[in-house]
Amino acid sequence: MDLSTGQPWPVSRHWRFIGWLLAAVWLFFLNVPLATALHQPELWRRVLGVVAIVVFGVGYVLLFQWARKLRQALQPIPTGRARAGLALLLAVGLASLPGTGGDWLATLVYVAAAAVFLLPPWESLAAVVLCAVTPALASWLVPGWEAENGIVFAVLLASFAMFGVSRLAQRNSELRAAQQEIGRLAVAEERARAARDLHDILGHSLTVVAIKAELAGRLIEVDRERAAAEIAEVEALARAALADVRKTAGAYREVSLAAELAGARSALAAAGIAADVSTEVPDLPEEWDRLFGWTVREGVTNVVRHSGARCCVIRVHKDQVVISDDGRGPSTPDASGHGLVGLRERARRLDAVVTVGSRPAGDGFLLRVHAPGEAR
């Protein structure tokens, strides 16, 4: 479910195709009435029979897809529209009678199956019974028609199969609704956690800042030295609170490779380090894009803070990212510090490998993160 709009996620093309296929594959069994219509000696009977069977097949598929789409959207199937659709489907099947003769009874199989999928249980049961007894009644009322026991069996079998399909669709809808509710609750909990964190961080600090600022205002005409000390403490508290807010906001901020490469160019330029950065960003899966972005951030941070380098090279490929410089090498303070520890933890989730060491030339520092199995 799209939590920003409250609407279900769109169904992929693959599953839409599967849905159409599930509905259309059973139309194969309309080949008997269709063949009967094609062999009619009279043109009008032939045309009427073929057109009616084709319209019936298309109508059945559209009716099935309409109901399936409503189920996927977690919406109830309007009973009135379902009844009207079934009645229209039955009327089209009857319209084929002049061209198909007794073979039109095959359409009852589809009417019964559609009734099970569309109607409430008792109404669908009545429709199935009606479709099952119609062949026997037709053979009794229409001279020359033989009892179609095969049609009766097909009606019952198709109805039973569709009952299973409808129950499965219902369970899937219930599961999807439960997943959406879980997602909604997770978002609500995350927002509540963010609100609690910000309240805990800012509540105390801002309260103390306000009190000390008020005190400094009263002391400024009485004791300027003490007022200056209070103002200094206000500044220190404000800076500490700002640092805490930045740390908290950083936990929610998404990292992308493209943004980190742009930030790397700016940071290296500000530090007076020549930057040789890949200009093209490969199209990567989201989790790999994020991991490579963290790699660029951590690598450039180490270069700026500790390397003493004159040049930094960043190369990004579909399976790896490499950051190297011509500075002091892996003896830098953060070579095994918290930043690289966190990077290794992120890489471990994707089975990626983190390599830290000297450049092949023997000087400088090299940080490399690559996909599992990639040659070093």
Short mmCIF file of the C-alpha atoms (twelve columns), coordinates in Angstrom:
data_MODEL
# 
_entry.id   MODEL 
# 
loop_
_atom_site.group_PDB 
_atom_site.id 
_atom_site.type_symbol 
_atom_site.label_atom_id 
_atom_site.label_alt_id 
_atom_site.label_comp_id 
_atom_site.label_asym_id 
_atom_site.label_seq_id 
_atom_site.Cartn_x 
_atom_site.Cartn_y 
_atom_site.Cartn_z 
_atom_site.pdbx_PDB_model_num 
ATOM 1   C CA . MET A 1   0.000   0.000   0.000   1 
ATOM 2   C CA . ASP A 2   1.223   3.510   -0.827  1 
ATOM 3   C CA . LEU A 3   1.283   5.071   2.644   1 
ATOM 4   C CA . SER A 4   1.439   8.588   1.250   1 
ATOM 5   C CA . THR A 5   -1.857  8.246   -0.612  1 
ATOM 6   C CA . GLY A 6   -3.591  5.433   1.241   1 
ATOM 7   C CA . GLN A 7   -4.037  3.520   -2.022  1 
ATOM 8   C CA . PRO A 8   -2.882  -0.031  -2.770  1 
ATOM 9   C CA . TRP A 9   0.312   -0.401  -4.738  1 
ATOM 10  C CA . PRO A 10  -0.344  -0.888  -8.462  1 
ATOM 11  C CA . VAL A 11  -0.247  -4.497  -9.622  1 
ATOM 12  C CA . SER A 12  2.762   -5.340  -11.759 1 
ATOM 13  C CA . ARG A 13  2.415   -6.094  -15.457 1 
ATOM 14  C CA . HIS A 14  3.397   -9.693  -14.808 1 
ATOM 15  C CA . TRP A 15  0.512   -10.295 -12.433 1 
ATOM 16  C CA . ARG A 16  -1.933  -8.413  -14.637 1 
ATOM 17  C CA . PHE A 17  -0.979  -10.739 -17.497 1 
ATOM 18  C CA . ILE A 18  -1.396  -13.792 -15.244 1 
ATOM 19  C CA . GLY A 19  -4.869  -12.566 -14.274 1 
ATOM 20  C CA . TRP A 20  -5.953  -12.221 -17.887 1 
ATOM 21  C CA . LEU A 21  -4.486  -15.633 -18.666 1 
ATOM 22  C CA . LEU A 22  -6.331  -17.292 -15.790 1 
ATOM 23  C CA . ALA A 23  -9.602  -15.910 -17.078 1 
ATOM 24  C CA . ALA A 24  -9.009  -16.568 -20.782 1 
ATOM 25  C CA . VAL A 25  -7.481  -20.043 -20.690 1 
ATOM 26  C CA . TRP A 26  -10.808 -21.671 -19.827 1 
ATOM 27  C CA . LEU A 27  -12.414 -20.244 -22.968 1 
ATOM 28  C CA . PHE A 28  -10.886 -23.200 -24.756 1 
ATOM 29  C CA . PHE A 29  -13.960 -25.210 -23.805 1 
ATOM 30  C CA . LEU A 30  -16.149 -22.930 -25.914 1 
ATOM 31  C CA . ASN A 31  -14.668 -24.633 -28.972 1 
ATOM 32  C CA . VAL A 32  -17.611 -27.058 -29.188 1 
ATOM 33  C CA . PRO A 33  -20.408 -24.469 -29.589 1 
ATOM 34  C CA . LEU A 34  -18.098 -22.355 -31.754 1 
ATOM 35  C CA . ALA A 35  -17.437 -25.310 -34.083 1 
ATOM 36  C CA . THR A 36  -21.166 -26.017 -34.243 1 
ATOM 37  C CA . ALA A 37  -21.855 -22.411 -35.243 1 
ATOM 38  C CA . LEU A 38  -19.149 -22.467 -37.927 1 
ATOM 39  C CA . HIS A 39  -20.711 -25.518 -39.550 1 
ATOM 40  C CA . GLN A 40  -24.207 -24.072 -39.778 1 
ATOM 41  C CA . PRO A 41  -25.470 -24.213 -43.395 1 
ATOM 42  C CA . GLU A 42  -27.399 -20.945 -43.098 1 
ATOM 43  C CA . LEU A 43  -25.290 -17.796 -43.088 1 
ATOM 44  C CA . TRP A 44  -27.340 -15.881 -40.549 1 
ATOM 45  C CA . ARG A 45  -27.199 -18.754 -38.060 1 
ATOM 46  C CA . ARG A 46  -23.465 -19.071 -38.598 1 
ATOM 47  C CA . VAL A 47  -22.843 -15.355 -38.073 1 
ATOM 48  C CA . LEU A 48  -25.158 -15.092 -35.070 1 
ATOM 49  C CA . GLY A 49  -23.661 -18.146 -33.393 1 
ATOM 50  C CA . VAL A 50  -20.026 -17.061 -33.899 1 
ATOM 51  C CA . VAL A 51  -20.641 -13.466 -32.832 1 
ATOM 52  C CA . ALA A 52  -22.616 -14.524 -29.765 1 
ATOM 53  C CA . ILE A 53  -19.947 -16.998 -28.616 1 
ATOM 54  C CA . VAL A 54  -17.148 -14.446 -29.133 1 
ATOM 55  C CA . VAL A 55  -19.092 -11.745 -27.256 1 
ATOM 56  C CA . PHE A 56  -19.852 -14.268 -24.511 1 
ATOM 57  C CA . GLY A 57  -16.154 -15.140 -24.110 1 
ATOM 58  C CA . VAL A 58  -15.063 -11.505 -24.026 1 
ATOM 59  C CA . GLY A 59  -17.830 -10.645 -21.566 1 
ATOM 60  C CA . TYR A 60  -16.861 -13.495 -19.267 1 
ATOM 61  C CA . VAL A 61  -13.211 -12.417 -19.190 1 
ATOM 62  C CA . LEU A 62  -14.110 -8.757  -18.580 1 
ATOM 63  C CA . LEU A 63  -16.543 -9.686  -15.814 1 
ATOM 64  C CA . PHE A 64  -13.947 -11.889 -14.123 1 
ATOM 65  C CA . GLN A 65  -11.268 -9.190  -14.358 1 
ATOM 66  C CA . TRP A 66  -13.641 -6.535  -13.003 1 
ATOM 67  C CA . ALA A 67  -14.346 -8.646  -9.926  1 
ATOM 68  C CA . ARG A 68  -10.690 -9.585  -9.524  1 
ATOM 69  C CA . LYS A 69  -9.631  -5.935  -9.651  1 
ATOM 70  C CA . LEU A 70  -12.127 -5.038  -6.932  1 
ATOM 71  C CA . ARG A 71  -10.817 -7.844  -4.729  1 
ATOM 72  C CA . GLN A 72  -7.228  -6.674  -5.226  1 
ATOM 73  C CA . ALA A 73  -8.288  -3.140  -4.261  1 
ATOM 74  C CA . LEU A 74  -9.916  -4.565  -1.097  1 
ATOM 75  C CA . GLN A 75  -13.320 -3.333  -2.253  1 
ATOM 76  C CA . PRO A 76  -16.602 -5.301  -2.051  1 
ATOM 77  C CA . ILE A 77  -18.202 -6.537  -5.261  1 
ATOM 78  C CA . PRO A 78  -21.516 -4.673  -5.796  1 
ATOM 79  C CA . THR A 79  -24.175 -7.386  -5.724  1 
ATOM 80  C CA . GLY A 80  -26.538 -5.506  -8.038  1 
ATOM 81  C CA . ARG A 81  -23.912 -5.040  -10.731 1 
ATOM 82  C CA . ALA A 82  -22.789 -8.651  -10.349 1 
ATOM 83  C CA . ARG A 83  -26.361 -9.883  -10.895 1 
ATOM 84  C CA . ALA A 84  -26.770 -7.634  -13.930 1 
ATOM 85  C CA . GLY A 85  -23.488 -8.874  -15.385 1 
ATOM 86  C CA . LEU A 86  -24.466 -12.511 -14.919 1 
ATOM 87  C CA . ALA A 87  -27.902 -11.912 -16.421 1 
ATOM 88  C CA . LEU A 88  -26.324 -10.240 -19.452 1 
ATOM 89  C CA . LEU A 89  -23.845 -13.120 -19.780 1 
ATOM 90  C CA . LEU A 90  -26.683 -15.651 -19.694 1 
ATOM 91  C CA . ALA A 91  -28.669 -13.637 -22.262 1 
ATOM 92  C CA . VAL A 92  -25.715 -13.612 -24.666 1 
ATOM 93  C CA . GLY A 93  -25.373 -17.381 -24.225 1 
ATOM 94  C CA . LEU A 94  -29.069 -17.854 -25.033 1 
ATOM 95  C CA . ALA A 95  -28.695 -15.583 -28.063 1 
ATOM 96  C CA . SER A 96  -26.233 -18.078 -29.530 1 
ATOM 97  C CA . LEU A 97  -28.867 -20.834 -29.512 1 
ATOM 98  C CA . PRO A 98  -29.945 -20.478 -33.196 1 
ATOM 99  C CA . GLY A 99  -26.352 -20.983 -34.269 1 
ATOM 100 C CA . THR A 100 -25.146 -23.480 -31.663 1 
ATOM 101 C CA . GLY A 101 -28.239 -25.572 -30.957 1 
ATOM 102 C CA . GLY A 102 -27.957 -27.664 -27.809 1 
ATOM 103 C CA . ASP A 103 -24.265 -26.907 -27.528 1 
ATOM 104 C CA . TRP A 104 -25.135 -23.496 -26.110 1 
ATOM 105 C CA . LEU A 105 -25.458 -25.329 -22.763 1 
ATOM 106 C CA . ALA A 106 -21.660 -25.188 -22.503 1 
ATOM 107 C CA . THR A 107 -21.998 -21.507 -21.663 1 
ATOM 108 C CA . LEU A 108 -23.742 -22.486 -18.426 1 
ATOM 109 C CA . VAL A 109 -20.412 -23.738 -17.101 1 
ATOM 110 C CA . TYR A 110 -19.029 -20.191 -17.274 1 
ATOM 111 C CA . VAL A 111 -22.194 -18.631 -15.855 1 
ATOM 112 C CA . ALA A 112 -22.037 -20.970 -12.842 1 
ATOM 113 C CA . ALA A 113 -18.329 -20.309 -12.260 1 
ATOM 114 C CA . ALA A 114 -18.823 -16.543 -12.533 1 
ATOM 115 C CA . ALA A 115 -21.738 -16.729 -10.082 1 
ATOM 116 C CA . VAL A 116 -19.536 -18.444 -7.486  1 
ATOM 117 C CA . PHE A 117 -16.890 -15.740 -7.870  1 
ATOM 118 C CA . LEU A 118 -19.271 -12.761 -7.891  1 
ATOM 119 C CA . LEU A 119 -22.307 -13.513 -5.721  1 
ATOM 120 C CA . PRO A 120 -22.846 -14.137 -2.010  1 
ATOM 121 C CA . PRO A 121 -22.756 -17.844 -0.992  1 
ATOM 122 C CA . TRP A 122 -26.481 -18.619 -1.028  1 
ATOM 123 C CA . GLU A 123 -27.129 -16.795 -4.286  1 
ATOM 124 C CA . SER A 124 -24.170 -18.469 -5.965  1 
ATOM 125 C CA . LEU A 125 -25.380 -21.885 -4.750  1 
ATOM 126 C CA . ALA A 126 -28.812 -21.252 -6.246  1 
ATOM 127 C CA . ALA A 127 -27.214 -20.194 -9.548  1 
ATOM 128 C CA . VAL A 128 -25.076 -23.336 -9.654  1 
ATOM 129 C CA . VAL A 129 -28.076 -25.598 -8.980  1 
ATOM 130 C CA . LEU A 130 -30.058 -23.817 -11.695 1 
ATOM 131 C CA . CYS A 131 -27.249 -24.212 -14.212 1 
ATOM 132 C CA . ALA A 132 -26.823 -27.887 -13.270 1 
ATOM 133 C CA . VAL A 133 -30.511 -28.802 -13.743 1 
ATOM 134 C CA . THR A 134 -30.995 -26.767 -16.920 1 
ATOM 135 C CA . PRO A 135 -29.482 -29.429 -19.261 1 
ATOM 136 C CA . ALA A 136 -31.887 -32.094 -17.915 1 
ATOM 137 C CA . LEU A 137 -34.851 -29.727 -18.188 1 
ATOM 138 C CA . ALA A 138 -33.831 -28.726 -21.710 1 
ATOM 139 C CA . SER A 139 -33.630 -32.345 -22.874 1 
ATOM 140 C CA . TRP A 140 -37.079 -32.958 -21.416 1 
ATOM 141 C CA . LEU A 141 -38.702 -29.826 -22.859 1 
ATOM 142 C CA . VAL A 142 -37.012 -29.653 -26.279 1 
ATOM 143 C CA . PRO A 143 -37.648 -32.631 -28.576 1 
ATOM 144 C CA . GLY A 144 -34.478 -34.021 -30.113 1 
ATOM 145 C CA . TRP A 145 -32.102 -32.763 -27.416 1 
ATOM 146 C CA . GLU A 146 -30.294 -35.450 -25.475 1 
ATOM 147 C CA . ALA A 147 -29.521 -35.152 -21.781 1 
ATOM 148 C CA . GLU A 148 -26.093 -33.521 -21.396 1 
ATOM 149 C CA . ASN A 149 -24.689 -35.306 -18.360 1 
ATOM 150 C CA . GLY A 150 -21.210 -34.047 -19.254 1 
ATOM 151 C CA . ILE A 151 -22.426 -30.451 -18.938 1 
ATOM 152 C CA . VAL A 152 -23.850 -31.164 -15.485 1 
ATOM 153 C CA . PHE A 153 -20.524 -32.616 -14.347 1 
ATOM 154 C CA . ALA A 154 -18.628 -29.686 -15.878 1 
ATOM 155 C CA . VAL A 155 -20.879 -27.166 -14.107 1 
ATOM 156 C CA . LEU A 156 -20.306 -28.812 -10.735 1 
ATOM 157 C CA . LEU A 157 -16.567 -29.232 -11.273 1 
ATOM 158 C CA . ALA A 158 -16.063 -25.639 -12.492 1 
ATOM 159 C CA . SER A 159 -18.118 -24.296 -9.595  1 
ATOM 160 C CA . PHE A 160 -16.084 -26.246 -7.075  1 
ATOM 161 C CA . ALA A 161 -12.831 -25.051 -8.619  1 
ATOM 162 C CA . MET A 162 -14.016 -21.442 -8.686  1 
ATOM 163 C CA . PHE A 163 -15.080 -21.750 -5.057  1 
ATOM 164 C CA . GLY A 164 -11.462 -22.563 -4.205  1 
ATOM 165 C CA . VAL A 165 -10.222 -19.653 -6.324  1 
ATOM 166 C CA . SER A 166 -12.645 -17.227 -4.676  1 
ATOM 167 C CA . ARG A 167 -11.672 -18.370 -1.173  1 
ATOM 168 C CA . LEU A 168 -8.006  -17.975 -2.072  1 
ATOM 169 C CA . ALA A 169 -8.671  -14.479 -3.435  1 
ATOM 170 C CA . GLN A 170 -10.541 -13.604 -0.239  1 
ATOM 171 C CA . ARG A 171 -7.683  -14.842 1.947   1 
ATOM 172 C CA . ASN A 172 -5.198  -12.884 -0.154  1 
ATOM 173 C CA . SER A 173 -7.329  -9.758  0.254   1 
ATOM 174 C CA . GLU A 174 -7.481  -10.247 4.008   1 
ATOM 175 C CA . LEU A 175 -3.720  -10.807 4.138   1 
ATOM 176 C CA . ARG A 176 -3.119  -7.671  2.058   1 
ATOM 177 C CA . ALA A 177 -5.384  -5.667  4.361   1 
ATOM 178 C CA . ALA A 178 -3.473  -6.971  7.381   1 
ATOM 179 C CA . GLN A 179 -0.145  -6.053  5.763   1 
ATOM 180 C CA . GLN A 180 -1.397  -2.551  5.009   1 
ATOM 181 C CA . GLU A 181 -2.539  -2.132  8.605   1 
ATOM 182 C CA . ILE A 182 0.850   -3.320  9.844   1 
ATOM 183 C CA . GLY A 183 2.541   -0.830  7.521   1 
ATOM 184 C CA . ARG A 184 0.299   1.989   8.733   1 
ATOM 185 C CA . LEU A 185 0.998   1.141   12.365  1 
ATOM 186 C CA . ALA A 186 4.739   0.922   11.664  1 
ATOM 187 C CA . VAL A 187 4.723   4.405   10.123  1 
ATOM 188 C CA . ALA A 188 2.702   5.759   13.042  1 
ATOM 189 C CA . GLU A 189 5.127   4.186   15.515  1 
ATOM 190 C CA . GLU A 190 8.131   5.598   13.655  1 
ATOM 191 C CA . ARG A 191 6.606   9.071   13.690  1 
ATOM 192 C CA . ALA A 192 5.876   8.730   17.391  1 
ATOM 193 C CA . ARG A 193 9.457   7.614   18.003  1 
ATOM 194 C CA . ALA A 194 10.806  10.601  16.057  1 
ATOM 195 C CA . ALA A 195 8.569   12.927  18.047  1 
ATOM 196 C CA . ARG A 196 9.738   11.375  21.320  1 
ATOM 197 C CA . ASP A 197 13.388  11.640  20.303  1 
ATOM 198 C CA . LEU A 198 13.083  15.290  19.324  1 
ATOM 199 C CA . HIS A 199 11.145  16.066  22.484  1 
ATOM 200 C CA . ASP A 200 13.735  14.346  24.662  1 
ATOM 201 C CA . ILE A 201 16.596  16.094  22.861  1 
ATOM 202 C CA . LEU A 202 15.157  19.599  22.704  1 
ATOM 203 C CA . GLY A 203 12.827  19.762  25.688  1 
ATOM 204 C CA . HIS A 204 15.443  19.916  28.416  1 
ATOM 205 C CA . SER A 205 18.039  21.859  26.428  1 
ATOM 206 C CA . LEU A 206 15.662  24.606  25.302  1 
ATOM 207 C CA . THR A 207 14.214  24.925  28.778  1 
ATOM 208 C CA . VAL A 208 17.678  25.493  30.259  1 
ATOM 209 C CA . VAL A 209 18.593  27.862  27.420  1 
ATOM 210 C CA . ALA A 210 15.468  29.937  28.073  1 
ATOM 211 C CA . ILE A 211 16.160  30.112  31.825  1 
ATOM 212 C CA . LYS A 212 19.801  31.046  31.404  1 
ATOM 213 C CA . ALA A 213 18.995  33.637  28.732  1 
ATOM 214 C CA . GLU A 214 16.434  35.206  31.069  1 
ATOM 215 C CA . LEU A 215 18.975  35.193  33.899  1 
ATOM 216 C CA . ALA A 216 21.628  36.774  31.682  1 
ATOM 217 C CA . GLY A 217 19.150  39.483  30.717  1 
ATOM 218 C CA . ARG A 218 18.593  40.359  34.372  1 
ATOM 219 C CA . LEU A 219 22.316  40.275  35.214  1 
ATOM 220 C CA . ILE A 220 23.577  42.322  32.289  1 
ATOM 221 C CA . GLU A 221 23.180  45.622  34.195  1 
ATOM 222 C CA . VAL A 222 24.272  44.187  37.551  1 
ATOM 223 C CA . ASP A 223 27.102  41.717  36.906  1 
ATOM 224 C CA . ARG A 224 28.397  41.799  33.356  1 
ATOM 225 C CA . GLU A 225 31.012  39.077  33.928  1 
ATOM 226 C CA . ARG A 226 28.450  36.621  35.265  1 
ATOM 227 C CA . ALA A 227 26.057  37.569  32.463  1 
ATOM 228 C CA . ALA A 228 28.807  36.852  29.921  1 
ATOM 229 C CA . ALA A 229 29.407  33.457  31.553  1 
ATOM 230 C CA . GLU A 230 25.704  32.646  31.342  1 
ATOM 231 C CA . ILE A 231 25.631  33.633  27.669  1 
ATOM 232 C CA . ALA A 232 28.633  31.368  27.015  1 
ATOM 233 C CA . GLU A 233 26.794  28.486  28.640  1 
ATOM 234 C CA . VAL A 234 23.734  29.267  26.516  1 
ATOM 235 C CA . GLU A 235 25.900  29.076  23.413  1 
ATOM 236 C CA . ALA A 236 27.401  25.745  24.517  1 
ATOM 237 C CA . LEU A 237 23.964  24.284  25.246  1 
ATOM 238 C CA . ALA A 238 22.617  25.463  21.902  1 
ATOM 239 C CA . ARG A 239 25.523  23.893  20.049  1 
ATOM 240 C CA . ALA A 240 25.101  20.619  21.921  1 
ATOM 241 C CA . ALA A 241 21.378  20.565  21.179  1 
ATOM 242 C CA . LEU A 242 22.058  21.289  17.509  1 
ATOM 243 C CA . ALA A 243 24.545  18.417  17.351  1 
ATOM 244 C CA . ASP A 244 21.992  16.056  18.917  1 
ATOM 245 C CA . VAL A 245 19.327  17.136  16.445  1 
ATOM 246 C CA . ARG A 246 21.714  16.550  13.550  1 
ATOM 247 C CA . LYS A 247 22.496  13.055  14.815  1 
ATOM 248 C CA . THR A 248 18.808  12.252  15.192  1 
ATOM 249 C CA . ALA A 249 17.904  13.640  11.768  1 
ATOM 250 C CA . GLY A 250 20.778  11.684  10.239  1 
ATOM 251 C CA . ALA A 251 19.146  8.460   11.348  1 
ATOM 252 C CA . TYR A 252 16.125  9.223   9.171   1 
ATOM 253 C CA . ARG A 253 17.900  10.740  6.167   1 
ATOM 254 C CA . GLU A 254 18.234  8.544   3.097   1 
ATOM 255 C CA . VAL A 255 21.637  8.257   1.468   1 
ATOM 256 C CA . SER A 256 22.045  8.058   -2.305  1 
ATOM 257 C CA . LEU A 257 25.178  7.531   -4.359  1 
ATOM 258 C CA . ALA A 258 24.576  10.498  -6.659  1 
ATOM 259 C CA . ALA A 259 24.101  12.917  -3.747  1 
ATOM 260 C CA . GLU A 260 27.192  11.620  -1.960  1 
ATOM 261 C CA . LEU A 261 29.340  11.971  -5.090  1 
ATOM 262 C CA . ALA A 262 28.217  15.579  -5.434  1 
ATOM 263 C CA . GLY A 263 28.935  16.169  -1.752  1 
ATOM 264 C CA . ALA A 264 32.359  14.539  -2.139  1 
ATOM 265 C CA . ARG A 265 33.363  16.989  -4.879  1 
ATOM 266 C CA . SER A 266 32.337  19.925  -2.699  1 
ATOM 267 C CA . ALA A 267 34.051  18.617  0.451   1 
ATOM 268 C CA . LEU A 268 37.303  17.791  -1.342  1 
ATOM 269 C CA . ALA A 269 37.371  21.177  -3.047  1 
ATOM 270 C CA . ALA A 270 36.824  22.956  0.274   1 
ATOM 271 C CA . ALA A 271 39.733  20.987  1.775   1 
ATOM 272 C CA . GLY A 272 42.019  21.894  -1.115  1 
ATOM 273 C CA . ILE A 273 42.255  18.291  -2.355  1 
ATOM 274 C CA . ALA A 274 42.132  17.616  -6.076  1 
ATOM 275 C CA . ALA A 275 39.134  15.389  -6.858  1 
ATOM 276 C CA . ASP A 276 39.017  12.793  -9.633  1 
ATOM 277 C CA . VAL A 277 35.426  11.560  -9.321  1 
ATOM 278 C CA . SER A 278 33.394  9.325   -11.617 1 
ATOM 279 C CA . THR A 279 31.014  11.465  -13.642 1 
ATOM 280 C CA . GLU A 280 28.518  8.700   -14.449 1 
ATOM 281 C CA . VAL A 281 26.447  6.983   -11.781 1 
ATOM 282 C CA . PRO A 282 25.533  3.386   -12.704 1 
ATOM 283 C CA . ASP A 283 21.957  2.210   -12.356 1 
ATOM 284 C CA . LEU A 284 22.075  0.154   -9.154  1 
ATOM 285 C CA . PRO A 285 19.494  -1.596  -6.973  1 
ATOM 286 C CA . GLU A 286 18.348  0.637   -4.127  1 
ATOM 287 C CA . GLU A 287 20.218  -1.216  -1.392  1 
ATOM 288 C CA . TRP A 288 23.503  -1.204  -3.344  1 
ATOM 289 C CA . ASP A 289 23.084  2.466   -4.250  1 
ATOM 290 C CA . ARG A 290 22.687  3.245   -0.554  1 
ATOM 291 C CA . LEU A 291 25.699  1.110   0.450   1 
ATOM 292 C CA . PHE A 292 27.945  2.734   -2.168  1 
ATOM 293 C CA . GLY A 293 26.717  6.148   -1.029  1 
ATOM 294 C CA . TRP A 294 27.735  5.373   2.559   1 
ATOM 295 C CA . THR A 295 31.097  4.164   1.251   1 
ATOM 296 C CA . VAL A 296 31.750  7.440   -0.570  1 
ATOM 297 C CA . ARG A 297 30.718  9.431   2.502   1 
ATOM 298 C CA . GLU A 298 32.969  7.478   4.874   1 
ATOM 299 C CA . GLY A 299 35.914  7.377   2.478   1 
ATOM 300 C CA . VAL A 300 35.830  11.101  1.727   1 
ATOM 301 C CA . THR A 301 35.430  11.930  5.428   1 
ATOM 302 C CA . ASN A 302 38.612  9.993   6.203   1 
ATOM 303 C CA . VAL A 303 40.464  11.655  3.330   1 
ATOM 304 C CA . VAL A 304 39.489  15.156  4.426   1 
ATOM 305 C CA . ARG A 305 40.139  14.625  8.142   1 
ATOM 306 C CA . HIS A 306 43.203  12.416  8.306   1 
ATOM 307 C CA . SER A 307 44.970  11.737  5.019   1 
ATOM 308 C CA . GLY A 308 46.906  14.918  4.294   1 
ATOM 309 C CA . ALA A 309 46.415  13.993  0.652   1 
ATOM 310 C CA . ARG A 310 46.751  16.221  -2.386  1 
ATOM 311 C CA . CYS A 311 44.550  14.094  -4.664  1 
ATOM 312 C CA . CYS A 312 41.597  11.748  -4.154  1 
ATOM 313 C CA . VAL A 313 40.248  9.343   -6.776  1 
ATOM 314 C CA . ILE A 314 36.728  7.899   -6.614  1 
ATOM 315 C CA . ARG A 315 35.698  5.196   -9.087  1 
ATOM 316 C CA . VAL A 316 32.204  3.715   -9.136  1 
ATOM 317 C CA . HIS A 317 31.213  0.607   -11.101 1 
ATOM 318 C CA . LYS A 318 28.130  -1.608  -11.046 1 
ATOM 319 C CA . ASP A 319 29.815  -4.090  -8.721  1 
ATOM 320 C CA . GLN A 320 32.238  -1.975  -6.695  1 
ATOM 321 C CA . VAL A 321 33.294  1.469   -5.491  1 
ATOM 322 C CA . VAL A 322 36.946  2.381   -4.867  1 
ATOM 323 C CA . ILE A 323 38.261  5.475   -3.044  1 
ATOM 324 C CA . SER A 324 42.006  6.121   -2.937  1 
ATOM 325 C CA . ASP A 325 44.313  9.017   -2.093  1 
ATOM 326 C CA . ASP A 326 48.028  9.855   -2.072  1 
ATOM 327 C CA . GLY A 327 48.184  10.715  1.598   1 
ATOM 328 C CA . ARG A 328 49.705  9.075   4.665   1 
ATOM 329 C CA . GLY A 329 48.106  5.665   4.164   1 
ATOM 330 C CA . PRO A 330 46.205  3.216   6.396   1 
ATOM 331 C CA . SER A 331 47.914  4.336   9.590   1 
ATOM 332 C CA . THR A 332 45.408  7.189   9.764   1 
ATOM 333 C CA . PRO A 333 43.437  7.371   13.016  1 
ATOM 334 C CA . ASP A 334 40.122  6.271   11.533  1 
ATOM 335 C CA . ALA A 335 41.441  3.327   9.532   1 
ATOM 336 C CA . SER A 336 39.634  0.960   11.889  1 
ATOM 337 C CA . GLY A 337 37.414  3.457   13.668  1 
ATOM 338 C CA . HIS A 338 33.681  3.681   14.199  1 
ATOM 339 C CA . GLY A 339 32.928  4.874   10.687  1 
ATOM 340 C CA . LEU A 340 34.502  1.858   9.006   1 
ATOM 341 C CA . VAL A 341 32.964  -0.477  11.582  1 
ATOM 342 C CA . GLY A 342 29.521  0.875   10.662  1 
ATOM 343 C CA . LEU A 343 30.334  0.549   6.960   1 
ATOM 344 C CA . ARG A 344 31.320  -3.096  7.433   1 
ATOM 345 C CA . GLU A 345 28.033  -3.753  9.232   1 
ATOM 346 C CA . ARG A 346 26.064  -2.260  6.350   1 
ATOM 347 C CA . ALA A 347 28.113  -4.223  3.815   1 
ATOM 348 C CA . ARG A 348 27.588  -7.451  5.741   1 
ATOM 349 C CA . ARG A 349 23.816  -7.221  5.188   1 
ATOM 350 C CA . LEU A 350 24.416  -7.548  1.439   1 
ATOM 351 C CA . ASP A 351 27.317  -10.010 1.754   1 
ATOM 352 C CA . ALA A 352 29.555  -7.302  0.324   1 
ATOM 353 C CA . VAL A 353 33.280  -7.144  1.102   1 
ATOM 354 C CA . VAL A 354 35.101  -4.114  2.554   1 
ATOM 355 C CA . THR A 355 38.817  -3.812  1.795   1 
ATOM 356 C CA . VAL A 356 41.008  -1.255  3.583   1 
ATOM 357 C CA . GLY A 357 44.724  -0.802  2.965   1 
ATOM 358 C CA . SER A 358 47.422  0.871   0.930   1 
ATOM 359 C CA . ARG A 359 47.176  1.619   -2.759  1 
ATOM 360 C CA . PRO A 360 48.921  -0.809  -5.155  1 
ATOM 361 C CA . ALA A 361 51.616  1.822   -5.648  1 
ATOM 362 C CA . GLY A 362 52.493  1.452   -1.961  1 
ATOM 363 C CA . ASP A 363 51.497  4.895   -0.705  1 
ATOM 364 C CA . GLY A 364 48.249  6.471   0.236   1 
ATOM 365 C CA . PHE A 365 45.000  4.960   1.474   1 
ATOM 366 C CA . LEU A 366 42.499  2.727   -0.349  1 
ATOM 367 C CA . LEU A 367 38.923  1.883   0.590   1 
ATOM 368 C CA . ARG A 368 37.050  -0.594  -1.584  1 
ATOM 369 C CA . VAL A 369 33.577  -2.120  -1.251  1 
ATOM 370 C CA . HIS A 370 32.624  -4.768  -3.759  1 
ATOM 371 C CA . ALA A 371 30.026  -7.413  -4.447  1 
ATOM 372 C CA . PRO A 372 30.682  -10.964 -3.155  1 
ATOM 373 C CA . GLY A 373 32.783  -13.041 -5.535  1 
ATOM 374 C CA . GLU A 374 34.344  -10.010 -7.235  1 
ATOM 375 C CA . ALA A 375 38.091  -10.483 -7.714  1 
ATOM 376 C CA . ARG A 376 40.248  -8.212  -5.620  1 
# 
